[in-house]
Amino acid sequence: MNILIIGGSGFIGNKLVEYLAKNAEPLISLDISEPKSLYPNTFFVKGDILDSKIIQRILIEYDVSRVIHLVGLPHIGNCKKNPNLSFQLNALSVQQVLEGIRISDGDVKMLFASSGTLYGNHPKNPVKEENPVAPSDIYSYHKFVAEQIVKSYHVNYGIKSIIFRLFNVYGGNPLFGKDVISIFVRSAIAGEPLQVMGGKKFRDFVYVKDIANAFYSACKKEVAGEIINIGSGTKTTIMEVANIVKKCFPKTKIVEKPEPDDGTGIFADISKAKKLLDFYPEKPKRCILNFLLSFKSERRIS
């Protein structure tokens, strides 16, 4: 089973390459950026995902049977500022990859990283895959378009695929991340208070290593034609996150500012992931704490 990871130098991609390499799976990583680390049995190809000919060449040359699509412009604010780039990376890139698979005419299954933001601010929790979607921003609209492209190639050309709706992924370097955990950590390191805008708001935080495990399981199993939620299946409030950060940085103060829609958010029903992929993720509160303690120790932050 040769696996092509598109976007292998990114946040999730880098962790996935590391995880799969440890499981001795032959890997090909495609990205426009050089990887930070090279692993045994892993090949890196520098190239643009928007060039379907590169995809086609890699599929044939390396006899690829699984493609994991991780490329995208993830930050909602960035997508709003750069809607054309958002469309190219979040939607058009999916078309190009599927077209490369179609032309190569091989037995290839694609795993696509979509987003839980498609559900919008759903009134019922936990959200299930069959719940109606309600995209409300450029990012989620483009992810929705990408999902329709994946479905169209599955229906019209028989290309096997799985759509993963990822929830709030954490586990990257907090010094550079744009997620709330990273923002809180940087504030704590700088000796600044944690600004909690609506402490009762909640999210579904899922560890990046659990994401890698889900993708690997989907590669091994004969599952296709499915949309699957990948989250922790647990509701965690922003105030709970702030208190976890405070445990790691005891001198940090927390300043809470209420918001009109306080107490809103979504978290995933992951029963399908458990059933089809044997997916049992870490509980976020304990996992976030252990992750931050490890980060603090490695960086020797007092």
Contacts in CASP RR format, 6 or more apart in sequence:
PFRMAT RR
TARGET T0000
AUTHOR 0000-0000-0000
METHOD contacts of the structure
MODEL  1
MNILIIGGSGFIGNKLVEYLAKNAEPLISLDISEPKSLYPNTFFVKGDIL
DSKIIQRILIEYDVSRVIHLVGLPHIGNCKKNPNLSFQLNALSVQQVLEG
IRISDGDVKMLFASSGTLYGNHPKNPVKEENPVAPSDIYSYHKFVAEQIV
KSYHVNYGIKSIIFRLFNVYGGNPLFGKDVISIFVRSAIAGEPLQVMGGK
KFRDFVYVKDIANAFYSACKKEVAGEIINIGSGTKTTIMEVANIVKKCFP
KTKIVEKPEPDDGTGIFADISKAKKLLDFYPEKPKRCILNFLLSFKSERR
IS
1 25 0 8 1.000
1 26 0 8 1.000
1 65 0 8 1.000
1 66 0 8 1.000
1 219 0 8 1.000
1 220 0 8 1.000
2 26 0 8 1.000
2 27 0 8 1.000
2 28 0 8 1.000
2 62 0 8 1.000
2 63 0 8 1.000
2 64 0 8 1.000
2 65 0 8 1.000
2 66 0 8 1.000
3 20 0 8 1.000
3 25 0 8 1.000
3 26 0 8 1.000
3 27 0 8 1.000
3 28 0 8 1.000
3 64 0 8 1.000
3 65 0 8 1.000
3 66 0 8 1.000
3 67 0 8 1.000
3 68 0 8 1.000
3 219 0 8 1.000
4 27 0 8 1.000
4 28 0 8 1.000
4 29 0 8 1.000
4 30 0 8 1.000
4 58 0 8 1.000
4 59 0 8 1.000
4 62 0 8 1.000
4 64 0 8 1.000
4 66 0 8 1.000
4 67 0 8 1.000
4 68 0 8 1.000
5 13 0 8 1.000
5 16 0 8 1.000
5 17 0 8 1.000
5 20 0 8 1.000
5 27 0 8 1.000
5 28 0 8 1.000
5 29 0 8 1.000
5 30 0 8 1.000
5 68 0 8 1.000
5 70 0 8 1.000
6 30 0 8 1.000
6 31 0 8 1.000
6 49 0 8 1.000
6 55 0 8 1.000
6 67 0 8 1.000
6 68 0 8 1.000
6 69 0 8 1.000
6 70 0 8 1.000
6 71 0 8 1.000
6 93 0 8 1.000
6 97 0 8 1.000
7 13 0 8 1.000
7 29 0 8 1.000
7 30 0 8 1.000
7 31 0 8 1.000
7 49 0 8 1.000
7 70 0 8 1.000
7 71 0 8 1.000
8 14 0 8 1.000
8 16 0 8 1.000
8 17 0 8 1.000
8 29 0 8 1.000
8 30 0 8 1.000
8 31 0 8 1.000
8 35 0 8 1.000
8 70 0 8 1.000
9 29 0 8 1.000
9 31 0 8 1.000
9 33 0 8 1.000
9 34 0 8 1.000
9 35 0 8 1.000
9 36 0 8 1.000
10 31 0 8 1.000
10 33 0 8 1.000
10 70 0 8 1.000
11 169 0 8 1.000
11 172 0 8 1.000
11 208 0 8 1.000
12 70 0 8 1.000
12 113 0 8 1.000
12 169 0 8 1.000
12 208 0 8 1.000
12 211 0 8 1.000
12 212 0 8 1.000
13 29 0 8 1.000
13 68 0 8 1.000
13 70 0 8 1.000
14 35 0 8 1.000
14 36 0 8 1.000
14 37 0 8 1.000
15 171 0 8 1.000
15 172 0 8 1.000
15 208 0 8 1.000
15 209 0 8 1.000
15 211 0 8 1.000
15 212 0 8 1.000
16 68 0 8 1.000
16 70 0 8 1.000
16 211 0 8 1.000
16 212 0 8 1.000
16 215 0 8 1.000
16 216 0 8 1.000
17 27 0 8 1.000
17 29 0 8 1.000
17 35 0 8 1.000
17 39 0 8 1.000
17 42 0 8 1.000
18 37 0 8 1.000
18 39 0 8 1.000
18 212 0 8 1.000
19 209 0 8 1.000
19 212 0 8 1.000
19 213 0 8 1.000
19 216 0 8 1.000
20 27 0 8 1.000
20 212 0 8 1.000
20 216 0 8 1.000
21 27 0 8 1.000
21 39 0 8 1.000
21 40 0 8 1.000
21 41 0 8 1.000
21 42 0 8 1.000
22 39 0 8 1.000
23 216 0 8 1.000
24 41 0 8 1.000
25 41 0 8 1.000
25 216 0 8 1.000
25 219 0 8 1.000
26 41 0 8 1.000
26 42 0 8 1.000
26 62 0 8 1.000
27 39 0 8 1.000
27 41 0 8 1.000
27 42 0 8 1.000
27 43 0 8 1.000
28 42 0 8 1.000
28 43 0 8 1.000
28 44 0 8 1.000
28 45 0 8 1.000
28 58 0 8 1.000
28 62 0 8 1.000
28 64 0 8 1.000
29 35 0 8 1.000
29 42 0 8 1.000
29 43 0 8 1.000
29 44 0 8 1.000
29 45 0 8 1.000
30 45 0 8 1.000
30 46 0 8 1.000
30 47 0 8 1.000
30 49 0 8 1.000
30 54 0 8 1.000
30 55 0 8 1.000
30 58 0 8 1.000
31 44 0 8 1.000
31 46 0 8 1.000
31 47 0 8 1.000
32 46 0 8 1.000
32 47 0 8 1.000
32 48 0 8 1.000
32 49 0 8 1.000
34 44 0 8 1.000
34 46 0 8 1.000
35 44 0 8 1.000
38 44 0 8 1.000
43 62 0 8 1.000
45 54 0 8 1.000
45 58 0 8 1.000
47 54 0 8 1.000
48 54 0 8 1.000
49 55 0 8 1.000
49 71 0 8 1.000
49 89 0 8 1.000
49 93 0 8 1.000
49 96 0 8 1.000
49 97 0 8 1.000
50 88 0 8 1.000
50 92 0 8 1.000
50 93 0 8 1.000
50 96 0 8 1.000
51 96 0 8 1.000
52 96 0 8 1.000
52 97 0 8 1.000
52 99 0 8 1.000
52 100 0 8 1.000
52 103 0 8 1.000
53 100 0 8 1.000
55 96 0 8 1.000
55 97 0 8 1.000
55 99 0 8 1.000
55 100 0 8 1.000
55 101 0 8 1.000
55 104 0 8 1.000
56 100 0 8 1.000
56 103 0 8 1.000
56 104 0 8 1.000
58 64 0 8 1.000
59 67 0 8 1.000
59 100 0 8 1.000
59 101 0 8 1.000
59 104 0 8 1.000
59 106 0 8 1.000
59 108 0 8 1.000
60 104 0 8 1.000
64 108 0 8 1.000
65 107 0 8 1.000
65 108 0 8 1.000
65 109 0 8 1.000
66 108 0 8 1.000
66 109 0 8 1.000
66 110 0 8 1.000
66 111 0 8 1.000
66 219 0 8 1.000
67 97 0 8 1.000
67 101 0 8 1.000
67 108 0 8 1.000
67 109 0 8 1.000
67 110 0 8 1.000
67 111 0 8 1.000
68 110 0 8 1.000
68 111 0 8 1.000
68 113 0 8 1.000
68 215 0 8 1.000
68 219 0 8 1.000
69 93 0 8 1.000
69 94 0 8 1.000
69 97 0 8 1.000
69 110 0 8 1.000
69 111 0 8 1.000
69 112 0 8 1.000
69 113 0 8 1.000
70 113 0 8 1.000
71 89 0 8 1.000
71 93 0 8 1.000
72 89 0 8 1.000
72 90 0 8 1.000
72 93 0 8 1.000
73 79 0 8 1.000
73 82 0 8 1.000
73 85 0 8 1.000
73 86 0 8 1.000
73 89 0 8 1.000
73 90 0 8 1.000
73 139 0 8 1.000
74 139 0 8 1.000
75 139 0 8 1.000
75 178 0 8 1.000
76 117 0 8 1.000
76 137 0 8 1.000
76 138 0 8 1.000
76 139 0 8 1.000
76 140 0 8 1.000
77 139 0 8 1.000
78 86 0 8 1.000
79 85 0 8 1.000
79 86 0 8 1.000
79 90 0 8 1.000
79 137 0 8 1.000
79 138 0 8 1.000
79 139 0 8 1.000
79 142 0 8 1.000
80 137 0 8 1.000
80 138 0 8 1.000
80 139 0 8 1.000
83 138 0 8 1.000
86 138 0 8 1.000
86 139 0 8 1.000
86 142 0 8 1.000
87 142 0 8 1.000
87 145 0 8 1.000
90 139 0 8 1.000
90 142 0 8 1.000
90 143 0 8 1.000
90 145 0 8 1.000
90 146 0 8 1.000
91 142 0 8 1.000
91 143 0 8 1.000
91 145 0 8 1.000
91 146 0 8 1.000
91 149 0 8 1.000
94 112 0 8 1.000
94 146 0 8 1.000
94 149 0 8 1.000
94 150 0 8 1.000
95 149 0 8 1.000
97 110 0 8 1.000
98 110 0 8 1.000
98 149 0 8 1.000
98 150 0 8 1.000
98 153 0 8 1.000
98 159 0 8 1.000
101 108 0 8 1.000
101 110 0 8 1.000
101 153 0 8 1.000
101 159 0 8 1.000
102 153 0 8 1.000
102 157 0 8 1.000
102 159 0 8 1.000
108 159 0 8 1.000
108 160 0 8 1.000
109 159 0 8 1.000
109 160 0 8 1.000
109 161 0 8 1.000
109 162 0 8 1.000
109 219 0 8 1.000
109 224 0 8 1.000
110 150 0 8 1.000
110 159 0 8 1.000
110 160 0 8 1.000
110 161 0 8 1.000
110 162 0 8 1.000
111 161 0 8 1.000
111 162 0 8 1.000
111 164 0 8 1.000
111 215 0 8 1.000
111 218 0 8 1.000
111 219 0 8 1.000
112 146 0 8 1.000
112 147 0 8 1.000
112 150 0 8 1.000
112 161 0 8 1.000
112 162 0 8 1.000
112 163 0 8 1.000
112 164 0 8 1.000
113 164 0 8 1.000
113 166 0 8 1.000
114 143 0 8 1.000
114 146 0 8 1.000
114 147 0 8 1.000
114 163 0 8 1.000
114 164 0 8 1.000
114 165 0 8 1.000
114 166 0 8 1.000
114 227 0 8 1.000
115 139 0 8 1.000
115 140 0 8 1.000
115 143 0 8 1.000
115 165 0 8 1.000
115 166 0 8 1.000
116 127 0 8 1.000
116 140 0 8 1.000
116 165 0 8 1.000
116 166 0 8 1.000
116 167 0 8 1.000
116 229 0 8 1.000
116 266 0 8 1.000
116 268 0 8 1.000
117 135 0 8 1.000
117 137 0 8 1.000
117 139 0 8 1.000
117 140 0 8 1.000
117 143 0 8 1.000
118 133 0 8 1.000
118 134 0 8 1.000
118 135 0 8 1.000
118 140 0 8 1.000
118 143 0 8 1.000
118 144 0 8 1.000
118 147 0 8 1.000
118 165 0 8 1.000
119 127 0 8 1.000
119 131 0 8 1.000
119 133 0 8 1.000
119 134 0 8 1.000
119 165 0 8 1.000
119 266 0 8 1.000
120 133 0 8 1.000
120 134 0 8 1.000
120 135 0 8 1.000
120 136 0 8 1.000
120 140 0 8 1.000
120 266 0 8 1.000
121 134 0 8 1.000
121 136 0 8 1.000
121 261 0 8 1.000
121 264 0 8 1.000
121 265 0 8 1.000
121 266 0 8 1.000
122 131 0 8 1.000
122 134 0 8 1.000
122 265 0 8 1.000
122 266 0 8 1.000
124 131 0 8 1.000
125 235 0 8 1.000
125 265 0 8 1.000
125 266 0 8 1.000
125 267 0 8 1.000
126 233 0 8 1.000
126 266 0 8 1.000
126 267 0 8 1.000
126 268 0 8 1.000
126 269 0 8 1.000
126 270 0 8 1.000
127 229 0 8 1.000
127 266 0 8 1.000
127 267 0 8 1.000
127 268 0 8 1.000
127 269 0 8 1.000
128 229 0 8 1.000
128 269 0 8 1.000
128 271 0 8 1.000
128 272 0 8 1.000
129 165 0 8 1.000
129 226 0 8 1.000
129 227 0 8 1.000
129 228 0 8 1.000
129 229 0 8 1.000
129 269 0 8 1.000
129 272 0 8 1.000
133 144 0 8 1.000
135 141 0 8 1.000
135 143 0 8 1.000
135 144 0 8 1.000
147 163 0 8 1.000
147 227 0 8 1.000
150 161 0 8 1.000
150 163 0 8 1.000
151 161 0 8 1.000
151 163 0 8 1.000
153 159 0 8 1.000
153 161 0 8 1.000
154 160 0 8 1.000
154 161 0 8 1.000
154 224 0 8 1.000
154 225 0 8 1.000
160 224 0 8 1.000
160 225 0 8 1.000
161 224 0 8 1.000
161 225 0 8 1.000
162 218 0 8 1.000
162 223 0 8 1.000
162 224 0 8 1.000
162 225 0 8 1.000
162 226 0 8 1.000
162 227 0 8 1.000
162 228 0 8 1.000
163 225 0 8 1.000
163 226 0 8 1.000
163 227 0 8 1.000
163 228 0 8 1.000
164 214 0 8 1.000
164 215 0 8 1.000
164 218 0 8 1.000
164 228 0 8 1.000
164 230 0 8 1.000
165 227 0 8 1.000
165 228 0 8 1.000
165 229 0 8 1.000
165 230 0 8 1.000
165 268 0 8 1.000
166 206 0 8 1.000
166 211 0 8 1.000
166 230 0 8 1.000
166 231 0 8 1.000
167 203 0 8 1.000
167 204 0 8 1.000
167 205 0 8 1.000
167 206 0 8 1.000
167 229 0 8 1.000
167 230 0 8 1.000
167 231 0 8 1.000
167 232 0 8 1.000
167 233 0 8 1.000
167 266 0 8 1.000
167 267 0 8 1.000
167 268 0 8 1.000
168 179 0 8 1.000
168 203 0 8 1.000
168 204 0 8 1.000
168 205 0 8 1.000
168 206 0 8 1.000
169 179 0 8 1.000
169 206 0 8 1.000
169 207 0 8 1.000
169 208 0 8 1.000
169 211 0 8 1.000
170 179 0 8 1.000
170 181 0 8 1.000
170 182 0 8 1.000
170 205 0 8 1.000
170 206 0 8 1.000
170 207 0 8 1.000
170 208 0 8 1.000
170 288 0 8 1.000
170 291 0 8 1.000
171 181 0 8 1.000
171 207 0 8 1.000
171 208 0 8 1.000
171 209 0 8 1.000
171 291 0 8 1.000
172 182 0 8 1.000
172 208 0 8 1.000
173 182 0 8 1.000
173 295 0 8 1.000
174 181 0 8 1.000
174 182 0 8 1.000
174 185 0 8 1.000
174 186 0 8 1.000
174 292 0 8 1.000
174 295 0 8 1.000
175 182 0 8 1.000
175 185 0 8 1.000
175 186 0 8 1.000
176 182 0 8 1.000
177 183 0 8 1.000
180 203 0 8 1.000
180 238 0 8 1.000
180 241 0 8 1.000
181 205 0 8 1.000
181 241 0 8 1.000
181 245 0 8 1.000
181 288 0 8 1.000
181 292 0 8 1.000
184 194 0 8 1.000
184 241 0 8 1.000
184 242 0 8 1.000
184 245 0 8 1.000
185 245 0 8 1.000
185 248 0 8 1.000
185 249 0 8 1.000
185 292 0 8 1.000
185 295 0 8 1.000
187 193 0 8 1.000
187 194 0 8 1.000
187 195 0 8 1.000
187 252 0 8 1.000
188 194 0 8 1.000
188 245 0 8 1.000
188 246 0 8 1.000
188 248 0 8 1.000
188 249 0 8 1.000
188 252 0 8 1.000
189 249 0 8 1.000
189 301 0 8 1.000
191 251 0 8 1.000
191 252 0 8 1.000
193 252 0 8 1.000
193 253 0 8 1.000
193 254 0 8 1.000
193 255 0 8 1.000
194 242 0 8 1.000
194 245 0 8 1.000
194 246 0 8 1.000
194 252 0 8 1.000
194 253 0 8 1.000
194 254 0 8 1.000
194 255 0 8 1.000
195 255 0 8 1.000
195 257 0 8 1.000
196 238 0 8 1.000
196 239 0 8 1.000
196 242 0 8 1.000
196 254 0 8 1.000
196 255 0 8 1.000
196 256 0 8 1.000
196 257 0 8 1.000
197 238 0 8 1.000
197 257 0 8 1.000
197 259 0 8 1.000
198 238 0 8 1.000
198 239 0 8 1.000
198 256 0 8 1.000
198 257 0 8 1.000
198 258 0 8 1.000
198 259 0 8 1.000
198 262 0 8 1.000
198 263 0 8 1.000
199 237 0 8 1.000
199 238 0 8 1.000
199 239 0 8 1.000
199 242 0 8 1.000
199 256 0 8 1.000
199 258 0 8 1.000
199 262 0 8 1.000
199 263 0 8 1.000
200 237 0 8 1.000
200 238 0 8 1.000
200 239 0 8 1.000
200 262 0 8 1.000
200 263 0 8 1.000
201 237 0 8 1.000
201 238 0 8 1.000
201 259 0 8 1.000
201 261 0 8 1.000
201 262 0 8 1.000
201 263 0 8 1.000
201 264 0 8 1.000
201 265 0 8 1.000
202 235 0 8 1.000
202 236 0 8 1.000
202 237 0 8 1.000
202 238 0 8 1.000
202 263 0 8 1.000
202 264 0 8 1.000
202 265 0 8 1.000
202 267 0 8 1.000
203 235 0 8 1.000
203 236 0 8 1.000
203 238 0 8 1.000
203 265 0 8 1.000
203 266 0 8 1.000
203 267 0 8 1.000
204 231 0 8 1.000
204 232 0 8 1.000
204 233 0 8 1.000
204 234 0 8 1.000
204 235 0 8 1.000
204 236 0 8 1.000
204 266 0 8 1.000
204 267 0 8 1.000
204 268 0 8 1.000
204 284 0 8 1.000
205 232 0 8 1.000
205 234 0 8 1.000
205 236 0 8 1.000
205 241 0 8 1.000
205 284 0 8 1.000
205 288 0 8 1.000
206 230 0 8 1.000
206 231 0 8 1.000
206 232 0 8 1.000
206 233 0 8 1.000
206 281 0 8 1.000
206 284 0 8 1.000
207 232 0 8 1.000
207 281 0 8 1.000
207 282 0 8 1.000
207 284 0 8 1.000
207 287 0 8 1.000
207 291 0 8 1.000
209 282 0 8 1.000
210 230 0 8 1.000
210 231 0 8 1.000
210 232 0 8 1.000
210 279 0 8 1.000
210 281 0 8 1.000
210 282 0 8 1.000
211 230 0 8 1.000
213 279 0 8 1.000
213 281 0 8 1.000
214 228 0 8 1.000
214 230 0 8 1.000
214 273 0 8 1.000
214 277 0 8 1.000
214 279 0 8 1.000
217 277 0 8 1.000
217 278 0 8 1.000
217 279 0 8 1.000
218 228 0 8 1.000
218 277 0 8 1.000
221 276 0 8 1.000
221 277 0 8 1.000
223 276 0 8 1.000
223 277 0 8 1.000
226 272 0 8 1.000
226 276 0 8 1.000
228 272 0 8 1.000
228 273 0 8 1.000
228 276 0 8 1.000
228 277 0 8 1.000
229 268 0 8 1.000
229 269 0 8 1.000
229 270 0 8 1.000
229 272 0 8 1.000
229 273 0 8 1.000
230 268 0 8 1.000
230 270 0 8 1.000
230 273 0 8 1.000
230 279 0 8 1.000
231 267 0 8 1.000
231 268 0 8 1.000
231 270 0 8 1.000
231 273 0 8 1.000
231 281 0 8 1.000
232 267 0 8 1.000
232 268 0 8 1.000
232 270 0 8 1.000
232 281 0 8 1.000
232 282 0 8 1.000
232 283 0 8 1.000
232 284 0 8 1.000
233 267 0 8 1.000
233 268 0 8 1.000
233 269 0 8 1.000
233 270 0 8 1.000
233 281 0 8 1.000
234 267 0 8 1.000
234 283 0 8 1.000
234 284 0 8 1.000
234 285 0 8 1.000
235 267 0 8 1.000
236 267 0 8 1.000
236 284 0 8 1.000
236 285 0 8 1.000
236 288 0 8 1.000
237 263 0 8 1.000
239 254 0 8 1.000
239 256 0 8 1.000
240 285 0 8 1.000
241 288 0 8 1.000
242 254 0 8 1.000
243 254 0 8 1.000
244 285 0 8 1.000
244 288 0 8 1.000
244 289 0 8 1.000
244 292 0 8 1.000
245 252 0 8 1.000
245 292 0 8 1.000
246 252 0 8 1.000
246 254 0 8 1.000
247 289 0 8 1.000
248 289 0 8 1.000
248 292 0 8 1.000
248 293 0 8 1.000
248 296 0 8 1.000
249 296 0 8 1.000
270 279 0 8 1.000
270 281 0 8 1.000
273 279 0 8 1.000
274 280 0 8 1.000
295 301 0 8 1.000
END
